[in-house]
């Protein structure tokens, strides 16, 4: 069974929730018209990215799953769909840069970004749990957020947990991630779906080029560097169950964790 994976390449505006929510609704409408089954929405899509104070970040954060942005997203998934979005999350112990997955109208899981990038460290509490995999209608979906791409341990954990595709909300600033995600696909034999934002905010530029990659490292879809739009493609997620990179080599079974113990020690 093919799954139609959609990427919402958006341009949120910092401090303008109404604009961001309108953008979300526009994307959801296009996704419905394109029969998208699984939709990925960029990081911090409810709030924008480049906060100038903790107070500003706080004023733009919302509760998960009861905030307005989350509720709109949850409603869209009512008819058998899955969606993940990056959310500026308000919680009792501070703000989190979160990826929230909704399926069949309900919150399935919240992943709180573990690797905070640059000034994010001033606004957010770092997540302290490993990235999750959810099972939905017979397939397995992993999630990580933006800068997690630079830590290959994250996508490896998702692959070891059985993810067939890594859903990846992003606000990419450095120019490397789109290419790095091809490698993440090859070394784990998984699909990846990165939804990146576009535009500029307070001097920070975002690179677009949202993309879907395959377990063989093919780029199935890559969007332009500019412009807010939706694109989608059909994928057979079961291809990610074959971990053989040669007839003799399984990328998970051939690992040597006995040699890697150093990786679990702090540097
Ligand atoms: C990033 O993690 N938003 C670069």
Boltz pocket constraint, residues with backbone or C-beta under 6 A from the ligand:
constraints:
  - pocket:
      binder: B
      contacts: [[A, 43], [A, 115], [A, 116], [A, 117], [A, 145], [A, 146], [A, 147], [A, 148], [A, 170], [A, 171], [A, 172], [A, 173], [A, 174]]
      max_distance: 6.0
